[in-house]
Amino acid sequence: MAGRINDDDVKAVRDAVPIDAVVSEYLQLRNAGGGNLKGLCPFHDEKSPSFQVSPSKGLYHCFGCQAGGDTLDFIMKIDHLSFSEAVERLAGQAGITLRYEEGGYTAGTSGRGERIRLVEAHKAAAQFYVDQLGGAEAEIGRRFLAERGFDQAAAEHFGVGYSPAGWDHLTRFLRGRGFSDKELILSGLAQDSRSGKPIDRFRGRLMWPIRDISGEVVGFGARKLREDDTGPKYLNTPETAIYKKSQVLYGIDLAKKEIAKTSRAVVVEGYTDVMACHMAGVTTAIATCGTAFGGEHIKILRRLLMDNATAEVIFTFDGDAAGQKAALRAFEDDQKFAAETSIAITPGGMDPCDLRLAQGDAAVSGLVESRTPLFEFALRHIVSRHNLENPAGRAAALDEAAPVVAGIKNIAIQHESAVQLAGMLGIRDEQFVVKRVAQQARWARERGQQSAQRQPGRRYEEAPAPAPAAAQPGGPALNLRSPAHRTERELLKLALQRPALVSPAFDAYGADEFTAPPYAAVRQAIQDAGGAAQGTEDYLARVREAAPNDTVRALVTELAVEAIHAKTVDEVYAGVQLVQVRLRAVDRRVHEIQGQMARLGPQAPPEQHAAVQQELWVLQQYGQRLRNRGAEGL
C-alpha cells in the first residue's frame, strides 16, 4: 500500500482548488452577501437555499441539515469518497503529484481508491472508443451519425466513439494501462465469459459516454448498428459503484451552465435527441439514461434551477400513446418542482433528431418555444375521458380535474386555470368552478397541516422554509432567544471570521465565560488551536482539527460561514460583543459570591469574610468600569 498522503500535499490540494469552483460543478451558486454564496443543498431536499459557501474561508455549511466542512469534506460527502480518494480526485484536477509518506512518490496504482480507479478506467475507455471511431471497421458508425445529421465535430463535442466487434479489444487495452480484471468487471466495462476470462461488454456499437454533473465519465450508452447483433437496441452500463441510472442525466455536464443561466431545462428522450437540440441551439437539453425521469433527476435540476419564480422544465414527448403516457407520468412529479413544467409534443411522431433532419434547426427551437403548460395537457387528457354531452359526464370530469387545478402552486395561474377548465367542460358559471377548485385547495392544505401535526419530524414541500436549523446545533443547550447566547454566538463568529478584531482580548476569555456548552466547546477548540491571535491562513483548519468531535467541528464550520449581524463589522462592534460577554460573566460571578457570603453567616472566620468581600469589591469595580468605559475597560 502507498501509505498516508503527505500533509503538505493535502494542504496544497486544499489551497489549489477553490471551494466555490468545486461546489458550482454540482449546483448553482448565487451571491448571499458578505462574500458568501448560496444555493440549494445537495444533501437534503429544500426549496429555499440554506446552503452557503465561503470562498475566502474555504468552507461550506448548510443551515438546514447541518452538513458542512471544507472542499475535501464536500467531495467526500457528495461523491461518497474516502479522504484519500477525495485528495487524489482534486490533486488530479489541479495537476498536483502526491507523495505518500510510507513509500515516497507513487508511480503506479497501489493505494488508489476503488471509485477513483473506476473513473480512471472509464476515462481511458472513452478515449479508446473515440480513437476507434476513425478506423475502417467504424465506417458503419460514422454513416449512422451522418444519416442523422451529425458530422465529425458533433461527434467530438459529445465524445461519441465506437467499440470494436472483437471479444476483448478494450479489455486488453485497459490491462495494458494497469487495470486488473477485477476492476474491469466492477466498472461494467467487461463481463465474465464462459471460459472464465473477462470479455468486453460493448462490442460493435456506437458509444456515448455518460458523464456525471462534474464531467467525469461514469458509464456508456451503446447503440446497436448491425442486424446480426442480437442484443437490445440500446445497451447501457449496468449499475456500478459510480453509475446509478436514476441519478445521472445525459448531457448535464454540457448543459448545466446554460440551465443555470437561463433557468430552463429541456428534457428529451435519447442521446441523439440531446445532440440534435444542442446542434440546433437548444443547449439546455438533457436526457435520462435508460429509465424514466424521476425524483433523483428532479433533485439534480432543482439545484441548478435554484427554484426561482421564472424557472421552467420543458418535457418533449412523441404525440403517440406512449408519449402521452410518459407526459402524464412526468406530471405526477410536477409538484416536486418549484419551477413551472411544460410539454412540447413533437409533430408526426418525430423525435427532435428526426425533426431537425426533416425541417432544420429552427424547427427544433420552435418546438421548444411552442410548449404547453403540463397541467393544461393533463387537464385536457382528463376531460377527454368523459362524455361532456350530459351533466353527469361534466360533473365527473370536474370531480377528477378540480384537484389537479387546486394543486397548482401559483395562485394567479390556479385561478386562470379554473376559468380555463370551466371552458373545457362547457360550464357557463365560471365562478362555480373557481369556488370548487378553491375548496379543493383549502382541503388539501388542511390535510397537509393535520398530517404535519401527526408527523412533526417530517419535511413538507408546502411548508415554509424553517429558520436556520443550524441555530440549534447543540439541541436544548442553545437558545437564540437568550440575549447571552446571541452575544456569545456573535463573539465566536468574530473570533473565527475576523480574529484580528477581537485579539488579544478574546484569548484571555475562559471557556466558562460562555454559558452555552456548545459555545464553550468552540471557545476551547480555538484555545487548543493556539488562540485567535494566531489567525493565520490555516487558522480555521487548525480550529476544526482541534474540535473534540464532529458536533463541535460542525458548529465551528457553521459559525465560520454564518453572516455577522452588523452592517459595519469593525473594532467598535467587536468591542461591544467582548464587553457584553465579559460583563455577563462578571455579573454571574458577583451573584455567586453574594450567595457565598450569605451562606457563610456571622460565625465564619473574619479572614474568610474579608477575602470574599475583597473579591466581590474587585469584581463590582471591574463591572462598573466595563459599563462606563466599554472595551477600554477590558
C-alpha positions as CSV (number, residue, x, y, z in Angstrom):
1,M,0.0,0.0,0.0
2,A,1.1,3.6,-0.6
3,G,0.6,4.9,2.9
4,R,-0.8,8.2,4.0
5,I,-0.6,11.2,1.8
6,N,2.0,13.9,2.8
7,D,0.4,16.6,4.9
8,D,1.9,19.4,2.8
9,D,0.4,17.9,-0.3
10,V,-3.0,17.7,1.3
11,K,-2.7,21.4,2.2
12,A,-1.5,22.2,-1.4
13,V,-4.6,20.4,-2.8
14,R,-6.9,22.4,-0.5
15,D,-5.3,25.7,-1.5
16,A,-5.2,24.9,-5.2
17,V,-8.8,24.1,-5.8
18,P,-11.3,26.9,-4.7
19,I,-14.3,25.5,-2.9
20,D,-16.7,27.6,-4.9
21,A,-15.3,26.2,-8.1
22,V,-15.8,22.6,-6.8
23,V,-19.3,23.2,-5.4
24,S,-20.5,25.0,-8.5
25,E,-19.9,21.8,-10.5
26,Y,-22.9,20.3,-8.6
27,L,-25.3,23.2,-8.0
28,Q,-25.9,26.8,-8.9
29,L,-24.5,29.4,-6.5
30,R,-25.6,33.0,-6.1
31,N,-24.5,35.9,-4.0
32,A,-25.5,35.6,-0.4
33,G,-23.9,38.8,0.8
34,G,-20.8,39.2,2.9
35,G,-18.6,37.5,0.4
36,N,-20.6,34.2,0.7
37,L,-22.5,32.3,-1.9
38,K,-25.7,30.3,-1.5
39,G,-27.6,27.5,-3.3
40,L,-30.0,24.6,-2.8
41,C,-28.4,22.0,-0.6
42,P,-27.3,18.8,-2.4
43,F,-27.6,16.7,0.7
44,H,-31.3,17.3,1.6
45,D,-34.4,18.3,-0.2
46,E,-35.3,22.0,0.2
47,K,-36.9,24.8,-1.8
48,S,-35.3,27.8,-0.1
49,P,-31.4,27.9,-0.4
50,S,-29.9,27.4,3.1
51,F,-26.6,26.0,1.8
52,Q,-23.8,28.6,2.0
53,V,-20.2,28.6,0.7
54,S,-17.5,30.9,2.0
55,P,-14.8,31.1,-0.7
56,S,-12.5,33.2,1.5
57,K,-12.5,30.6,4.2
58,G,-12.7,27.5,2.0
59,L,-15.8,26.2,3.9
60,Y,-19.4,25.3,3.3
61,H,-22.3,24.9,5.7
62,C,-26.0,24.1,5.3
63,F,-28.2,25.8,7.8
64,G,-30.9,23.3,7.1
65,C,-29.3,19.9,7.6
66,Q,-26.0,20.9,9.3
67,A,-23.7,19.4,6.7
68,G,-20.5,21.4,6.5
69,G,-16.8,21.3,6.1
70,D,-14.0,22.2,3.6
71,T,-13.5,21.3,-0.1
72,L,-12.4,17.8,0.7
73,D,-15.4,17.2,3.1
74,F,-17.7,18.3,0.3
75,I,-16.2,15.9,-2.3
76,M,-16.2,13.0,0.2
77,K,-19.8,13.5,1.1
78,I,-21.3,14.2,-2.4
79,D,-19.4,11.5,-4.3
80,H,-19.1,9.0,-1.4
81,L,-15.3,9.0,-1.4
82,S,-12.8,8.3,1.3
83,F,-10.4,11.0,2.4
84,S,-7.6,9.7,0.2
85,E,-9.9,9.3,-2.8
86,A,-11.1,12.9,-2.4
87,V,-7.5,14.2,-2.2
88,E,-6.5,12.1,-5.2
89,R,-9.5,13.4,-7.2
90,L,-8.7,17.1,-6.6
91,A,-5.0,16.6,-7.0
92,G,-5.6,15.2,-10.4
93,Q,-7.7,18.2,-11.3
94,A,-5.0,20.6,-10.0
95,G,-2.1,18.7,-11.6
96,I,-0.5,18.0,-8.2
97,T,1.6,14.9,-7.8
98,L,1.0,13.4,-4.4
99,R,3.7,12.0,-2.1
100,Y,2.9,9.0,0.2
101,E,4.9,9.0,3.4
102,E,5.4,5.2,3.6
103,G,7.0,4.9,0.2
104,G,7.6,8.3,-1.4
105,Y,6.0,9.1,-4.7
106,T,3.7,6.5,-6.1
107,A,4.1,6.0,-9.8
108,G,1.7,3.1,-10.1
109,T,-1.8,2.3,-8.9
110,S,-1.3,0.9,-5.4
111,G,-3.4,2.6,-2.8
112,R,-5.8,4.2,-5.3
113,G,-9.4,4.2,-4.1
114,E,-11.8,1.9,-5.9
115,R,-14.1,4.8,-7.1
116,I,-11.1,6.7,-8.4
117,R,-9.9,3.6,-10.3
118,L,-13.3,3.0,-11.9
119,V,-13.5,6.6,-13.0
120,E,-10.0,6.4,-14.5
121,A,-10.9,3.2,-16.3
122,H,-13.9,4.9,-17.9
123,K,-11.9,7.9,-18.9
124,A,-9.4,5.6,-20.6
125,A,-12.2,3.6,-22.2
126,A,-13.9,6.8,-23.5
127,Q,-10.7,7.9,-25.3
128,F,-10.2,4.3,-26.7
129,Y,-13.7,4.4,-28.2
130,V,-13.1,7.8,-29.7
131,D,-9.9,6.7,-31.3
132,Q,-11.7,3.6,-32.8
133,L,-14.4,5.8,-34.4
134,G,-11.9,6.8,-37.1
135,G,-11.0,3.2,-38.1
136,A,-12.3,1.3,-41.1
137,E,-14.5,-1.0,-39.0
138,A,-16.3,2.0,-37.6
139,E,-17.5,3.3,-41.0
140,I,-21.0,1.9,-40.2
141,G,-21.0,4.1,-37.1
142,R,-19.9,7.2,-38.9
143,R,-22.6,6.6,-41.5
144,F,-25.2,6.2,-38.7
145,L,-24.2,9.6,-37.4
146,A,-24.1,11.3,-40.8
147,E,-27.5,10.0,-41.6
148,R,-28.8,11.7,-38.5
149,G,-27.1,15.0,-39.3
150,F,-24.1,14.7,-37.1
151,D,-20.6,15.5,-38.5
152,Q,-17.2,14.8,-37.0
153,A,-17.3,18.0,-35.0
154,A,-20.6,17.0,-33.4
155,A,-19.2,13.5,-32.6
156,E,-16.1,15.1,-31.0
157,H,-18.2,17.6,-29.0
158,F,-20.1,14.8,-27.3
159,G,-17.2,12.3,-27.2
160,V,-19.1,9.7,-29.3
161,G,-16.9,6.6,-30.1
162,Y,-17.0,3.1,-31.4
163,S,-16.5,-0.3,-29.6
164,P,-14.7,-2.8,-31.9
165,A,-16.6,-6.0,-32.7
166,G,-14.0,-8.4,-31.3
167,W,-14.3,-10.1,-27.9
168,D,-11.6,-8.3,-25.8
169,H,-10.2,-5.3,-27.6
170,L,-10.9,-2.9,-24.7
171,T,-10.1,-5.4,-22.0
172,R,-6.6,-6.0,-23.4
173,F,-6.1,-2.2,-23.9
174,L,-7.1,-1.5,-20.2
175,R,-5.0,-4.3,-18.9
176,G,-2.1,-2.6,-20.7
177,R,-2.9,0.5,-18.8
178,G,-2.5,-1.3,-15.5
179,F,-6.2,-2.1,-14.7
180,S,-6.9,-5.5,-13.2
181,D,-9.6,-7.9,-14.4
182,K,-11.5,-7.3,-11.1
183,E,-11.5,-3.6,-11.8
184,L,-12.8,-4.1,-15.3
185,I,-15.7,-6.3,-14.1
186,L,-16.5,-3.9,-11.3
187,S,-16.6,-1.0,-13.7
188,G,-19.1,-2.7,-16.0
189,L,-16.7,-2.3,-19.0
190,A,-16.1,-6.0,-19.1
191,Q,-18.1,-9.1,-18.1
192,D,-17.3,-12.7,-17.3
193,S,-17.3,-15.2,-20.2
194,R,-18.0,-19.0,-20.2
195,S,-14.2,-19.5,-20.3
196,G,-13.9,-17.6,-17.1
197,K,-11.9,-14.7,-18.7
198,P,-13.3,-11.2,-19.0
199,I,-14.6,-10.0,-22.3
200,D,-15.8,-6.6,-23.5
201,R,-19.3,-5.7,-22.5
202,F,-19.8,-3.5,-25.6
203,R,-18.9,-4.8,-29.0
204,G,-19.5,-3.4,-32.4
205,R,-21.6,-0.5,-31.2
206,L,-21.7,3.3,-31.3
207,M,-20.7,4.6,-27.9
208,W,-22.0,7.6,-26.0
209,P,-20.0,8.4,-22.8
210,I,-22.3,9.2,-19.9
211,R,-20.9,11.9,-17.6
212,D,-21.9,13.0,-14.2
213,I,-22.6,16.6,-13.4
214,S,-18.9,17.2,-12.7
215,G,-17.9,15.9,-16.1
216,E,-16.5,12.5,-15.1
217,V,-17.3,9.6,-17.4
218,V,-19.2,7.1,-15.3
219,G,-20.9,4.9,-17.9
220,F,-21.7,4.4,-21.5
221,G,-24.8,4.1,-23.7
222,A,-24.2,1.7,-26.7
223,R,-26.4,1.7,-29.9
224,K,-26.7,-1.4,-32.0
225,L,-25.5,-0.9,-35.6
226,R,-25.7,-4.4,-37.2
227,E,-28.6,-6.8,-37.9
228,D,-26.6,-9.8,-36.5
229,D,-26.3,-8.1,-33.1
230,T,-28.9,-9.9,-31.1
231,G,-28.7,-7.6,-28.2
232,P,-31.1,-4.7,-27.3
233,K,-31.2,-1.6,-29.5
234,Y,-29.6,0.4,-26.7
235,L,-27.3,-1.2,-24.1
236,N,-26.3,0.8,-21.0
237,T,-23.6,0.3,-18.4
238,P,-25.0,-1.8,-15.5
239,E,-25.4,-0.3,-12.1
240,T,-21.9,0.1,-10.5
241,A,-20.3,1.9,-7.7
242,I,-20.1,5.0,-9.9
243,Y,-23.1,4.6,-12.2
244,K,-26.7,4.8,-10.9
245,K,-29.0,5.4,-13.8
246,S,-31.6,7.1,-11.6
247,Q,-29.0,9.7,-10.6
248,V,-27.5,10.6,-14.0
249,L,-28.7,12.8,-16.8
250,Y,-27.1,12.6,-20.2
251,G,-25.7,15.9,-21.4
252,I,-25.9,17.5,-17.9
253,D,-22.2,18.3,-17.9
254,L,-22.6,20.3,-21.2
255,A,-26.0,21.9,-20.3
256,K,-25.6,22.8,-16.6
257,K,-24.2,26.3,-17.1
258,E,-26.8,27.3,-19.6
259,I,-29.6,25.7,-17.4
260,A,-28.4,27.8,-14.5
261,K,-28.1,30.9,-16.7
262,T,-31.5,30.7,-18.4
263,S,-33.4,29.0,-15.6
264,R,-34.7,26.5,-18.1
265,A,-34.1,22.8,-18.8
266,V,-35.4,20.8,-21.7
267,V,-35.8,17.0,-21.1
268,V,-35.7,14.8,-24.2
269,E,-35.7,11.0,-24.6
270,G,-32.4,9.9,-26.1
271,Y,-28.8,10.6,-26.8
272,T,-29.3,11.7,-30.4
273,D,-32.2,14.0,-29.3
274,V,-29.8,15.7,-26.9
275,M,-27.2,16.1,-29.7
276,A,-29.9,17.4,-32.1
277,C,-31.1,20.0,-29.6
278,H,-27.6,21.2,-28.8
279,M,-26.7,21.4,-32.5
280,A,-29.9,23.5,-33.0
281,G,-29.0,25.9,-30.3
282,V,-31.1,24.4,-27.5
283,T,-28.1,23.9,-25.3
284,T,-30.2,23.2,-22.1
285,A,-31.3,19.7,-23.4
286,I,-30.7,16.6,-21.3
287,A,-32.0,13.0,-21.2
288,T,-32.3,10.2,-18.8
289,C,-30.3,7.0,-19.4
290,G,-32.5,4.0,-19.8
291,T,-35.0,4.9,-17.1
292,A,-38.0,7.2,-16.6
293,F,-37.5,10.7,-15.3
294,G,-37.8,10.5,-11.6
295,G,-37.2,12.0,-8.2
296,E,-33.4,11.9,-8.2
297,H,-33.3,13.6,-11.6
298,I,-35.6,16.3,-10.2
299,K,-33.2,17.0,-7.4
300,I,-30.3,17.5,-9.8
301,L,-32.3,20.0,-11.9
302,R,-33.6,21.9,-8.9
303,R,-30.1,22.6,-7.6
304,L,-29.3,24.1,-11.0
305,L,-32.5,26.0,-11.4
306,M,-32.4,27.3,-7.9
307,D,-36.3,27.0,-7.9
308,N,-36.7,30.7,-8.7
309,A,-40.0,32.1,-9.9
310,T,-39.1,32.1,-13.6
311,A,-37.6,28.6,-13.7
312,E,-39.1,26.2,-16.2
313,V,-38.7,22.5,-17.1
314,I,-39.9,21.5,-20.6
315,F,-40.5,17.9,-21.5
316,T,-40.6,16.8,-25.1
317,F,-42.5,13.6,-26.0
318,D,-43.8,12.0,-29.1
319,G,-47.5,12.5,-29.8
320,D,-48.3,8.8,-29.7
321,A,-49.9,6.9,-26.8
322,A,-46.5,6.1,-25.3
323,G,-45.5,9.7,-25.4
324,Q,-48.8,10.8,-23.7
325,K,-48.3,8.2,-21.0
326,A,-44.8,9.4,-20.4
327,A,-46.1,13.0,-20.2
328,L,-48.7,12.1,-17.6
329,R,-46.1,10.2,-15.6
330,A,-43.9,13.4,-15.6
331,F,-47.0,15.4,-14.4
332,E,-47.2,13.2,-11.4
333,D,-43.9,14.7,-10.2
334,D,-44.9,18.3,-11.2
335,Q,-45.4,19.4,-7.5
336,K,-41.8,18.3,-6.7
337,F,-40.6,21.3,-8.8
338,A,-40.9,24.9,-7.7
339,A,-40.3,25.5,-11.4
340,E,-43.1,25.6,-13.9
341,T,-43.4,22.5,-16.1
342,S,-44.4,22.4,-19.7
343,I,-44.7,19.9,-22.5
344,A,-43.7,20.2,-26.2
345,I,-45.3,17.5,-28.4
346,T,-43.3,16.7,-31.5
347,P,-45.3,16.6,-34.7
348,G,-46.0,13.5,-36.6
349,G,-44.4,11.2,-34.0
350,M,-41.0,12.6,-34.8
351,D,-38.4,13.0,-32.1
352,P,-36.2,16.1,-32.0
353,C,-33.5,14.3,-34.0
354,D,-35.9,13.4,-36.8
355,L,-37.5,16.9,-36.7
356,R,-34.1,18.5,-37.2
357,L,-33.3,16.3,-40.1
358,A,-36.7,16.9,-41.7
359,Q,-37.2,20.6,-41.0
360,G,-33.9,22.0,-39.8
361,D,-32.6,23.7,-36.6
362,A,-35.3,26.3,-36.5
363,A,-38.0,23.6,-36.2
364,V,-36.3,22.2,-33.0
365,S,-36.0,25.6,-31.3
366,G,-39.6,26.3,-32.5
367,L,-40.8,23.1,-30.9
368,V,-39.5,24.1,-27.5
369,E,-41.0,27.6,-27.8
370,S,-44.4,26.1,-28.7
371,R,-44.7,24.4,-25.3
372,T,-47.9,24.0,-23.4
373,P,-48.1,24.0,-19.6
374,L,-48.0,20.4,-18.4
375,F,-51.0,20.9,-16.1
376,E,-53.1,22.1,-19.1
377,F,-52.0,18.9,-21.1
378,A,-53.1,16.8,-18.1
379,L,-56.4,18.6,-17.8
380,R,-57.2,18.0,-21.5
381,H,-56.3,14.4,-21.1
382,I,-58.7,14.0,-18.1
383,V,-61.5,15.9,-19.8
384,S,-61.1,13.8,-22.9
385,R,-62.0,10.6,-21.0
386,H,-65.5,11.9,-20.1
387,N,-68.7,12.5,-22.0
388,L,-69.3,16.2,-21.8
389,E,-72.6,16.0,-23.7
390,N,-74.5,15.3,-20.4
391,P,-74.4,16.8,-16.9
392,A,-73.2,13.6,-15.3
393,G,-70.2,13.4,-17.5
394,R,-69.3,17.1,-16.9
395,A,-69.7,16.6,-13.2
396,A,-67.4,13.5,-13.2
397,A,-64.8,15.4,-15.3
398,L,-64.9,18.3,-12.8
399,D,-64.6,15.9,-9.8
400,E,-61.4,14.5,-11.4
401,A,-59.9,17.7,-12.7
402,A,-60.6,20.1,-9.8
403,P,-57.9,18.6,-7.5
404,V,-55.4,18.9,-10.3
405,V,-56.0,22.6,-10.7
406,A,-56.1,23.0,-6.9
407,G,-52.5,21.6,-6.8
408,I,-51.1,24.4,-9.0
409,K,-48.6,26.4,-6.9
410,N,-49.1,29.8,-8.3
411,I,-52.4,31.2,-7.1
412,A,-52.9,33.5,-10.1
413,I,-52.3,30.6,-12.5
414,Q,-54.6,28.4,-10.4
415,H,-57.4,30.9,-10.8
416,E,-56.9,31.3,-14.6
417,S,-56.7,27.5,-14.9
418,A,-60.0,27.1,-13.1
419,V,-61.6,29.5,-15.6
420,Q,-60.0,27.6,-18.4
421,L,-61.3,24.3,-17.0
422,A,-64.8,25.7,-17.0
423,G,-64.4,26.5,-20.7
424,M,-63.1,22.9,-21.4
425,L,-66.1,21.4,-19.6
426,G,-68.6,23.8,-21.2
427,I,-69.8,25.1,-17.8
428,R,-71.0,28.6,-18.2
429,D,-70.8,29.5,-14.5
430,E,-67.1,30.0,-14.2
431,Q,-67.3,31.1,-10.6
432,F,-68.8,27.7,-9.6
433,V,-65.6,26.0,-10.9
434,V,-63.4,28.6,-9.3
435,K,-65.0,28.1,-5.9
436,R,-64.8,24.3,-6.3
437,V,-61.1,24.5,-7.0
438,A,-60.5,26.9,-4.1
439,Q,-62.4,24.4,-1.9
440,Q,-60.2,21.6,-3.0
441,A,-57.1,23.7,-2.4
442,R,-58.3,24.5,1.1
443,W,-59.0,20.9,1.9
444,A,-55.5,19.9,0.7
445,R,-53.9,22.5,2.9
446,E,-55.9,21.3,5.9
447,R,-54.9,17.7,5.2
448,G,-51.3,18.7,5.0
449,Q,-51.4,20.6,8.3
450,Q,-53.1,17.7,10.1
451,S,-50.5,15.3,8.6
452,A,-47.7,17.6,9.7
453,Q,-49.1,17.7,13.2
454,R,-49.2,13.8,13.3
455,Q,-45.6,13.6,12.0
456,P,-43.7,16.6,13.4
457,G,-40.3,15.4,12.2
458,R,-41.4,15.2,8.5
459,R,-40.5,18.0,6.0
460,Y,-43.3,19.0,3.7
461,E,-42.9,20.8,0.4
462,E,-45.7,23.2,1.1
463,A,-44.3,24.2,4.5
464,P,-42.3,27.4,4.7
465,A,-38.5,27.0,4.9
466,P,-37.6,26.7,8.6
467,A,-35.4,29.2,10.4
468,P,-31.8,28.0,10.1
469,A,-31.7,24.7,12.0
470,A,-28.0,25.5,12.4
471,A,-29.1,27.9,15.1
472,Q,-29.7,24.9,17.4
473,P,-26.8,22.5,16.7
474,G,-26.4,21.7,20.3
475,G,-30.0,20.9,20.9
476,P,-31.7,22.4,24.0
477,A,-28.4,23.8,25.3
478,L,-28.7,26.6,22.7
479,N,-31.4,29.2,22.8
480,L,-31.1,32.1,20.4
481,R,-33.9,34.0,22.2
482,S,-31.4,34.3,25.0
483,P,-29.5,37.7,24.7
484,A,-26.5,35.9,26.3
485,H,-26.4,33.2,23.7
486,R,-26.9,35.6,20.9
487,T,-23.9,37.7,22.0
488,E,-21.7,34.7,22.6
489,R,-22.5,33.5,19.1
490,E,-21.6,36.8,17.6
491,L,-18.3,36.9,19.6
492,L,-17.4,33.4,18.4
493,K,-18.2,34.3,14.8
494,L,-15.9,37.3,15.1
495,A,-13.2,35.2,16.6
496,L,-13.4,32.7,13.8
497,Q,-14.0,35.1,10.9
498,R,-12.3,38.3,11.9
499,P,-9.8,37.2,14.7
500,A,-7.8,40.4,14.4
501,L,-10.7,42.5,15.6
502,V,-11.0,40.6,18.9
503,S,-7.4,39.8,19.6
504,P,-5.7,39.7,22.0
505,A,-8.5,40.3,24.4
506,F,-10.5,37.3,23.3
507,D,-7.7,34.8,24.1
508,A,-7.9,35.9,27.8
509,Y,-11.6,34.7,27.9
510,G,-12.2,31.4,29.6
511,A,-14.5,28.7,28.2
512,D,-16.6,29.2,31.4
513,E,-17.5,32.7,30.3
514,F,-19.7,31.1,27.6
515,T,-23.0,29.9,29.1
516,A,-24.0,27.6,26.3
517,P,-21.9,24.3,26.5
518,P,-21.6,24.1,22.6
519,Y,-20.2,27.6,22.6
520,A,-17.8,26.8,25.4
521,A,-16.6,23.8,23.4
522,V,-15.9,26.1,20.4
523,R,-14.0,28.5,22.6
524,Q,-11.9,25.7,23.9
525,A,-11.2,24.5,20.4
526,I,-9.9,28.0,19.5
527,Q,-7.7,27.9,22.5
528,D,-6.4,24.5,21.7
529,A,-5.6,25.7,18.2
530,G,-3.3,28.4,19.5
531,G,-5.9,31.2,20.1
532,A,-7.4,33.9,17.9
533,A,-4.2,35.8,17.9
534,Q,-2.8,33.0,15.7
535,G,-5.4,33.7,13.0
536,T,-3.1,32.9,10.0
537,E,-4.3,31.4,6.7
538,D,-4.7,27.9,8.1
539,Y,-6.3,29.2,11.4
540,L,-9.8,27.8,10.7
541,A,-8.4,24.4,9.6
542,R,-6.5,24.2,12.9
543,V,-9.6,25.1,15.0
544,R,-11.6,22.5,13.1
545,E,-8.9,19.9,13.8
546,A,-8.8,20.8,17.4
547,A,-12.6,20.3,17.9
548,P,-13.2,17.2,20.1
549,N,-15.9,15.7,17.9
550,D,-17.9,16.1,14.8
551,T,-20.7,18.0,16.5
552,V,-18.3,20.8,17.7
553,R,-16.5,20.7,14.4
554,A,-19.8,21.2,12.5
555,L,-20.6,24.2,14.8
556,V,-17.1,25.7,14.1
557,T,-17.8,25.5,10.4
558,E,-21.3,26.9,10.8
559,L,-20.0,29.9,12.8
560,A,-17.2,30.5,10.3
561,V,-19.7,30.7,7.5
562,E,-22.7,32.4,9.1
563,A,-23.0,36.2,8.4
564,I,-22.1,38.5,11.2
565,H,-25.2,40.5,12.2
566,A,-23.8,44.0,11.7
567,K,-23.9,46.5,8.8
568,T,-20.4,47.6,9.8
569,V,-18.1,45.0,11.2
570,D,-15.3,46.9,12.9
571,E,-13.4,47.4,16.2
572,V,-16.4,49.2,17.8
573,Y,-18.8,46.3,17.1
574,A,-16.2,43.7,18.2
575,G,-15.7,45.7,21.4
576,V,-19.4,45.7,22.2
577,Q,-19.5,41.9,21.9
578,L,-16.4,41.4,24.0
579,V,-17.7,43.7,26.8
580,Q,-21.2,42.1,26.9
581,V,-19.9,38.6,27.2
582,R,-17.3,39.6,29.9
583,L,-19.9,41.8,31.8
584,R,-22.4,39.0,31.9
585,A,-19.6,36.6,33.2
586,V,-18.7,39.2,35.9
587,D,-22.3,39.7,36.9
588,R,-22.8,35.9,37.3
589,R,-19.7,35.7,39.5
590,V,-20.9,38.6,41.6
591,H,-24.2,36.8,42.1
592,E,-22.3,33.6,43.1
593,I,-20.1,35.5,45.7
594,Q,-23.1,37.2,47.2
595,G,-24.7,33.8,47.7
596,Q,-21.5,32.5,49.1
597,M,-21.4,35.4,51.7
598,A,-25.0,34.7,52.7
599,R,-24.1,31.0,53.3
600,L,-21.0,31.9,55.3
601,G,-23.1,33.6,58.0
602,P,-21.7,35.5,61.0
603,Q,-19.9,32.5,62.5
604,A,-17.4,32.3,59.7
605,P,-13.8,33.3,60.4
606,P,-13.2,37.1,59.8
607,E,-10.3,36.5,57.4
608,Q,-12.6,34.3,55.2
609,H,-15.3,37.1,55.2
610,A,-12.6,39.6,54.3
611,A,-11.3,37.5,51.3
612,V,-14.7,37.0,49.9
613,Q,-15.6,40.7,50.4
614,Q,-12.4,41.8,48.7
615,E,-13.2,39.6,45.6
616,L,-16.7,40.9,45.5
617,W,-15.4,44.5,45.6
618,V,-12.9,44.0,42.9
619,L,-15.5,42.4,40.6
620,Q,-18.0,45.1,41.2
621,Q,-15.4,47.8,40.4
622,Y,-14.4,45.9,37.2
623,G,-18.0,45.6,36.2
624,Q,-18.6,49.3,36.7
625,R,-15.5,50.1,34.7
626,L,-16.8,48.0,31.8
627,R,-20.2,49.8,31.9
628,N,-18.5,53.2,32.0
629,R,-15.7,52.7,29.5
630,G,-16.7,49.8,27.3
631,A,-13.9,48.0,25.5
632,E,-11.3,50.3,27.0
633,G,-12.1,48.9,30.4
634,L,-11.4,45.2,29.5
